[in-house]
């Protein structure tokens, strides 16, 4: 069985992935790079069509964990 992942990537306003160096505010460090700045983040599941976008990475981390658990075939056993 292949491992299911959900990767969070920074994105531009257009939805394309941003790989440019940016400042803490999301503005490009190099104005000549052609980067329009980061507008948020997107997460996509490798096993299905699930995808979410948000301005905050932390929100997506929580949504990602919940979604990945939905792919489990059997509930995890409770430990004491």
Secondary structure, DSSP 4 states (H G I P E B T S, - for coil): -PPP-EEEEEE-TTSPBP-S-B-TTS-BS-GGG------EEEEEESSSS-EEEES-HHHHHHHHHHHHHTT-SSPPPP--
